């Protein structure tokens, strides 16, 4: 792979006059071109203009290819052969950027950086030609393999007595042609399932994109968790989605359902005048301030009676939701504060929303699911989801 004498003289002269940045570009370009030529020589069986019995092909000029590197854009010459094709193994077909920049683009996208800002970032790293939105999307599509492995991992190694379900909403394009063209933009629910194991460790079990009010969707999602080995669920904590309640009954026999107290409070206050909202909220909070299960259930009726005359709709809502609102009382008192609402998931939901809001409108559900899964994988890997200290042992 030795360089010719004239090439060495030219390189020496270039290095004398080059500044620091140009020096690196010149060195890298020379090395890349030399490696490409050496690989072409090995495939042809002879060097350029060399007569050899081992020759198996004839050169036929070359074609330029721009390679984006951390030292800037470099244009190398790819030798062409007459009777066969040649492409150097150190490059990849239809890929403009090197491995380091490839990783930078992926990480930036997962971190919630918009495709326009990714282009600015790549330019700042020395890639003068930048990178298009479509190329960012294509690169990030390579995350699918890792995402699929994470989403399909088995859950049978341990039981999860507590299962939290919640769904932040994002905008995605539905219908239309491939690549998100056409169709219409709708609000899509990103359902996130988080389990708490017997030792108190919290783990994100999976996520899916769909219509959170649809019983069919909820049923398929919970069955998918079951097929992956989810078991030992004793309590499901979520908002009061009609489809979800039916799906829980159908797929998780023996598990109780806890209606999130925060969402219930919002439903109750929506039925009360604004000037009475504060004392209605205070009255409902007394239900969750009781010392034991019997007192919790009795307090529901006490509060309903106090509201029955002035706010009959709120009183009726309390009585109808009594069993679901107080399901937490059937579990250890030390766990109550962590299982009577989906609030432990709010931080995770905010992180998902922070990343997805940068994108704005996703071209399809697959793109939305890819980014959400990456965020959840990162949160689990970095230990940013609640740890064993969140919920005491032995639920």
C-alpha positions as CSV (number, residue, x, y, z in Angstrom):
1,X,0.0,0.0,0.0
2,X,3.1,2.2,-0.3
3,X,2.5,5.6,-1.9
4,X,4.3,6.5,-5.2
5,X,7.2,8.9,-4.9
6,X,5.4,11.7,-6.7
7,X,2.4,11.3,-4.4
8,X,4.7,11.5,-1.3
9,X,6.3,14.7,-2.6
10,X,2.9,16.2,-3.2
11,X,1.7,15.2,0.2
12,X,4.9,16.6,1.9
13,X,4.3,19.9,0.1
14,X,0.7,20.0,1.1
15,X,1.5,19.3,4.8
16,X,4.0,22.1,4.9
17,X,1.4,24.7,3.8
18,X,-1.7,23.2,5.6
19,X,-3.1,24.6,8.8
20,X,-4.2,22.3,11.7
21,X,-7.6,21.4,10.3
22,X,-6.5,21.1,6.7
23,X,-3.6,19.0,7.8
24,X,-5.9,16.4,9.3
25,X,-8.1,16.4,6.3
26,X,-5.1,15.9,4.0
27,X,-3.8,13.0,6.1
28,X,-7.1,11.3,6.3
29,X,-7.9,11.7,2.6
30,X,-4.5,10.3,1.7
31,X,-4.9,7.3,4.0
32,X,-8.4,6.6,2.7
33,X,-7.4,6.8,-0.9
34,X,-4.4,4.6,-0.3
35,X,-6.5,1.9,1.4
36,X,-9.1,2.0,-1.4
37,X,-6.4,1.6,-4.0
38,X,-4.8,-1.3,-2.1
39,X,-8.2,-3.1,-1.8
40,X,-8.8,-2.6,-5.5
41,X,-5.4,-4.0,-6.3
42,X,-6.0,-7.1,-4.2
43,X,-9.3,-7.7,-6.0
44,X,-7.9,-7.1,-9.5
45,X,-4.8,-9.1,-8.8
46,X,-2.4,-6.4,-10.1
47,X,-1.5,-2.8,-9.5
48,X,-2.3,0.0,-11.9
49,X,-0.6,-0.5,-15.2
50,X,1.1,-3.7,-13.9
51,X,1.4,-6.8,-16.2
52,X,0.6,-9.9,-14.1
53,X,-0.6,-13.4,-14.8
54,X,-2.7,-13.1,-11.6
55,X,-4.8,-10.2,-13.0
56,X,-8.5,-11.1,-13.0
57,X,-10.0,-7.8,-14.1
58,X,-9.3,-4.5,-15.9
59,X,-9.7,-1.0,-14.4
60,X,-12.0,1.4,-16.1
61,X,-11.4,4.8,-14.5
62,X,-12.9,5.9,-11.3
63,X,-15.9,7.7,-9.8
64,X,-15.9,10.3,-7.0
65,X,-17.6,9.7,-3.7
66,X,-18.1,12.2,-0.9
67,X,-17.4,10.8,2.6
68,X,-18.4,12.9,5.6
69,X,-16.0,12.5,8.5
70,X,-15.3,14.4,11.7
71,X,-12.5,16.1,9.8
72,X,-14.9,17.4,7.2
73,X,-16.2,16.3,3.8
74,X,-13.6,14.2,1.8
75,X,-13.9,13.2,-1.8
76,X,-12.3,9.9,-2.6
77,X,-12.0,8.1,-6.0
78,X,-13.6,4.7,-6.2
79,X,-11.9,2.6,-9.0
80,X,-14.3,1.1,-11.6
81,X,-13.8,-2.3,-13.1
82,X,-14.8,-3.4,-16.6
83,X,-16.4,-6.8,-16.0
84,X,-17.2,-6.7,-12.3
85,X,-18.2,-4.3,-9.5
86,X,-16.0,-2.9,-6.8
87,X,-16.8,-1.0,-3.6
88,X,-14.3,-0.7,-0.7
89,X,-15.2,-2.5,2.5
90,X,-14.1,0.4,4.7
91,X,-17.0,2.4,3.2
92,X,-20.7,1.4,3.0
93,X,-22.9,1.8,-0.1
94,X,-25.5,4.6,0.1
95,X,-24.0,5.9,3.3
96,X,-22.4,9.3,3.4
97,X,-21.1,9.5,6.9
98,X,-18.6,7.5,9.0
99,X,-19.4,5.4,12.0
100,X,-18.7,8.1,14.6
101,X,-21.0,10.6,12.9
102,X,-23.5,7.8,12.4
103,X,-23.6,7.3,16.2
104,X,-23.8,11.1,16.8
105,X,-26.9,11.5,14.6
106,X,-28.7,8.5,16.2
107,X,-28.0,9.8,19.7
108,X,-29.0,13.3,18.9
109,X,-32.3,12.1,17.4
110,X,-33.1,10.0,20.4
111,X,-32.2,12.9,22.7
112,X,-35.0,14.8,21.0
113,X,-32.9,17.0,18.7
114,X,-34.9,18.0,15.6
115,X,-33.7,16.9,12.2
116,X,-32.9,20.6,11.3
117,X,-30.8,20.9,14.4
118,X,-29.1,17.6,13.7
119,X,-28.1,19.1,10.3
120,X,-26.6,22.1,12.2
121,X,-24.8,19.7,14.5
122,X,-23.3,17.7,11.7
123,X,-22.2,20.9,10.0
124,X,-20.5,22.0,13.2
125,X,-18.5,18.7,13.2
126,X,-17.1,19.6,9.8
127,X,-19.5,18.0,7.4
128,X,-20.0,21.0,5.1
129,X,-22.7,19.4,2.9
130,X,-24.9,18.7,6.0
131,X,-27.4,16.0,6.2
132,X,-31.0,15.8,4.9
133,X,-34.1,15.1,7.0
134,X,-34.7,11.9,5.0
135,X,-31.1,10.7,5.7
136,X,-31.6,11.4,9.4
137,X,-34.8,9.3,9.3
138,X,-33.0,6.5,7.4
139,X,-30.1,6.4,9.8
140,X,-32.4,6.3,12.9
141,X,-34.4,3.5,11.2
142,X,-31.4,1.3,12.0
143,X,-32.4,1.5,15.7
144,X,-35.4,-0.8,14.9
145,X,-33.4,-3.9,15.5
146,X,-32.3,-2.8,19.0
147,X,-35.8,-1.6,19.8
148,X,-37.5,-4.8,18.6
149,X,-35.2,-6.8,20.8
150,X,-36.0,-4.7,23.9
151,X,-39.8,-4.8,23.2
152,X,-39.8,-8.6,22.7
153,X,-37.6,-9.5,25.8
154,X,-39.2,-12.1,28.1
155,X,-40.8,-11.1,31.3
156,X,-41.2,-14.5,32.9
157,X,-38.1,-14.3,35.1
158,X,-40.0,-12.6,37.9
159,X,-43.5,-11.6,39.0
160,X,-44.8,-8.0,39.0
161,X,-47.6,-7.7,41.6
162,X,-48.2,-4.0,40.7
163,X,-48.8,-2.9,37.1
164,X,-49.1,0.8,36.2
165,X,-50.6,1.8,32.9
166,X,-50.6,5.4,31.5
167,X,-50.6,7.1,28.2
168,X,-49.2,10.4,27.1
169,X,-50.5,11.7,23.8
170,X,-48.5,12.7,20.7
171,X,-49.3,13.6,17.2
172,X,-48.8,11.2,14.3
173,X,-49.9,11.0,10.7
174,X,-52.3,8.1,9.9
175,X,-53.2,6.8,6.5
176,X,-51.8,8.1,3.2
177,X,-48.9,6.8,1.2
178,X,-45.6,5.4,2.4
179,X,-43.2,7.6,4.3
180,X,-46.0,9.6,5.9
181,X,-47.2,11.4,2.8
182,X,-50.9,12.2,2.7
183,X,-53.2,11.0,5.4
184,X,-54.2,13.1,8.4
185,X,-52.7,14.1,11.7
186,X,-54.4,12.7,14.8
187,X,-53.6,12.4,18.5
188,X,-52.2,9.0,19.3
189,X,-51.8,7.5,22.8
190,X,-48.4,6.1,23.7
191,X,-49.3,3.4,26.3
192,X,-46.6,2.7,28.8
193,X,-46.7,-0.3,31.1
194,X,-44.5,-0.3,34.2
195,X,-44.3,-3.1,36.7
196,X,-43.1,-3.3,40.3
197,X,-41.5,-6.6,41.3
198,X,-41.7,-8.3,44.7
199,X,-38.5,-6.7,45.7
200,X,-39.7,-3.2,44.9
201,X,-37.8,-2.8,41.7
202,X,-39.6,-0.8,39.0
203,X,-39.2,-1.8,35.3
204,X,-40.7,-0.5,32.1
205,X,-42.3,-3.6,30.6
206,X,-43.4,-2.3,27.2
207,X,-45.1,0.4,25.2
208,X,-47.4,0.6,22.2
209,X,-49.0,3.3,20.0
210,X,-52.7,3.3,19.4
211,X,-56.1,4.5,20.5
212,X,-56.2,4.3,24.3
213,X,-60.0,4.3,24.4
214,X,-60.3,1.3,22.2
215,X,-61.0,-2.0,24.1
216,X,-59.5,-4.0,21.3
217,X,-56.2,-2.1,21.5
218,X,-56.0,-2.5,25.3
219,X,-56.8,-6.2,25.1
220,X,-54.1,-6.8,22.5
221,X,-51.6,-4.8,24.5
222,X,-52.2,-6.7,27.7
223,X,-52.3,-10.1,26.0
224,X,-49.0,-9.1,24.3
225,X,-47.5,-8.6,27.8
226,X,-48.9,-11.9,28.9
227,X,-47.4,-13.7,25.9
228,X,-44.0,-12.4,26.9
229,X,-44.4,-13.9,30.4
230,X,-45.9,-11.2,32.5
231,X,-47.5,-12.8,35.6
232,X,-48.3,-12.4,39.2
233,X,-50.2,-9.1,38.7
234,X,-52.4,-8.4,41.8
235,X,-53.2,-4.7,41.2
236,X,-53.5,-2.6,38.0
237,X,-53.3,1.2,38.5
238,X,-54.6,3.4,35.7
239,X,-57.0,6.1,34.7
240,X,-60.7,5.2,34.1
241,X,-60.7,4.2,30.4
242,X,-63.8,2.2,29.6
243,X,-62.0,0.0,27.1
244,X,-59.1,-0.6,29.6
245,X,-61.4,-1.7,32.4
246,X,-63.0,-4.3,30.1
247,X,-59.6,-5.4,28.9
248,X,-58.3,-5.9,32.4
249,X,-61.3,-8.0,33.3
250,X,-60.8,-10.1,30.2
251,X,-57.0,-10.7,30.4
252,X,-56.1,-10.4,34.0
253,X,-58.4,-12.5,36.1
254,X,-57.8,-12.2,39.8
255,X,-56.2,-8.8,39.6
256,X,-57.8,-5.8,41.2
257,X,-58.0,-2.4,39.6
258,X,-57.1,0.9,41.3
259,X,-58.6,4.0,39.8
260,X,-55.9,6.8,39.8
261,X,-56.9,9.2,42.6
262,X,-55.5,12.2,40.7
263,X,-57.5,11.5,37.6
264,X,-60.6,10.8,39.7
265,X,-60.1,14.2,41.5
266,X,-60.2,15.9,38.2
267,X,-63.4,14.1,37.2
268,X,-65.0,15.1,40.5
269,X,-64.0,18.7,40.4
270,X,-65.3,19.0,36.8
271,X,-68.8,18.4,38.4
272,X,-68.4,21.0,41.1
273,X,-68.7,24.8,40.8
274,X,-65.3,26.6,40.9
275,X,-66.1,28.4,44.1
276,X,-66.6,25.0,45.8
277,X,-63.7,23.2,44.2
278,X,-61.3,23.7,47.1
279,X,-63.4,22.3,49.9
280,X,-64.6,19.4,47.7
281,X,-61.0,18.5,47.0
282,X,-60.2,18.8,50.7
283,X,-63.1,16.5,51.6
284,X,-62.0,13.8,49.0
285,X,-58.4,13.9,50.3
286,X,-59.6,12.8,53.7
287,X,-60.4,9.4,52.2
288,X,-56.7,8.8,51.6
289,X,-55.7,10.1,55.0
290,X,-57.2,7.3,57.0
291,X,-55.0,4.9,59.0
292,X,-56.6,1.5,57.9
293,X,-58.6,-0.1,55.2
294,X,-61.9,-0.1,57.1
295,X,-61.7,3.6,57.8
296,X,-60.8,4.3,54.1
297,X,-63.9,2.6,52.8
298,X,-66.1,4.1,55.5
299,X,-64.8,7.6,54.8
300,X,-66.0,7.4,51.2
301,X,-69.6,7.1,52.4
302,X,-69.0,9.9,54.9
303,X,-67.8,12.3,52.3
304,X,-70.6,11.3,49.9
305,X,-73.2,12.0,52.5
306,X,-71.7,15.5,53.2
307,X,-71.9,16.3,49.5
308,X,-75.2,14.7,48.7
309,X,-77.3,17.8,49.4
310,X,-75.3,20.4,47.6
311,X,-73.4,18.4,45.0
312,X,-75.4,15.2,44.3
313,X,-73.4,14.4,41.1
314,X,-70.1,14.4,43.0
315,X,-71.7,12.2,45.7
316,X,-73.0,9.8,43.1
317,X,-69.6,9.6,41.4
318,X,-67.9,8.8,44.8
319,X,-70.3,6.0,45.6
320,X,-70.1,4.5,42.1
321,X,-66.2,4.6,42.2
322,X,-65.9,3.4,45.8
323,X,-64.6,-0.1,45.1
324,X,-62.2,1.0,42.4
325,X,-61.0,4.1,44.2
326,X,-60.2,2.2,47.4
327,X,-58.6,-0.9,45.9
328,X,-55.3,0.2,47.3
329,X,-56.6,-0.4,50.9
330,X,-56.3,-4.2,50.4
331,X,-52.5,-4.0,50.2
332,X,-49.8,-3.2,52.8
333,X,-50.2,0.3,54.3
334,X,-46.6,1.2,53.5
335,X,-47.4,0.8,49.8
336,X,-50.5,3.0,49.7
337,X,-48.9,6.3,48.6
338,X,-47.2,4.6,45.7
339,X,-50.1,2.6,44.4
340,X,-53.2,4.8,44.7
341,X,-52.3,6.9,41.6
342,X,-50.2,6.8,38.4
343,X,-48.1,9.8,39.7
344,X,-44.9,7.7,40.0
345,X,-45.0,7.6,36.1
346,X,-45.3,11.3,35.6
347,X,-41.6,12.0,35.4
348,X,-41.2,9.3,32.8
349,X,-44.2,10.7,30.8
350,X,-42.7,14.2,30.9
351,X,-39.5,12.9,29.5
352,X,-41.3,11.1,26.7
353,X,-43.2,14.3,25.9
354,X,-40.1,16.4,26.1
355,X,-38.4,14.3,23.4
356,X,-41.5,13.9,21.2
357,X,-42.5,17.5,21.3
358,X,-39.3,18.4,19.5
359,X,-40.4,16.2,16.6
360,X,-43.9,17.6,16.6
361,X,-45.8,15.5,14.1
362,X,-44.4,12.0,13.4
363,X,-44.7,10.6,9.9
364,X,-46.3,7.4,11.2
365,X,-46.9,5.3,14.3
366,X,-43.7,3.3,13.8
367,X,-41.5,6.5,14.0
368,X,-43.3,7.5,17.2
369,X,-42.9,4.0,18.7
370,X,-39.2,3.9,17.8
371,X,-38.4,7.2,19.6
372,X,-40.6,6.4,22.6
373,X,-39.0,3.0,23.0
374,X,-35.5,4.5,22.8
375,X,-36.4,7.0,25.5
376,X,-37.8,4.3,27.8
377,X,-34.8,2.0,27.1
378,X,-32.5,4.9,28.0
379,X,-34.4,5.6,31.2
380,X,-34.3,2.0,32.3
381,X,-30.6,1.6,31.4
382,X,-29.5,4.8,33.2
383,X,-31.6,4.0,36.2
384,X,-33.7,7.1,35.9
385,X,-36.9,5.2,36.4
386,X,-38.0,4.9,40.1
387,X,-35.8,2.3,41.9
388,X,-36.5,-0.2,44.7
389,X,-36.7,2.6,47.2
390,X,-39.9,3.8,45.5
391,X,-42.0,0.9,46.9
392,X,-41.2,-1.2,50.0
393,X,-40.6,-4.9,49.7
394,X,-43.1,-7.7,49.7
395,X,-46.2,-6.1,48.2
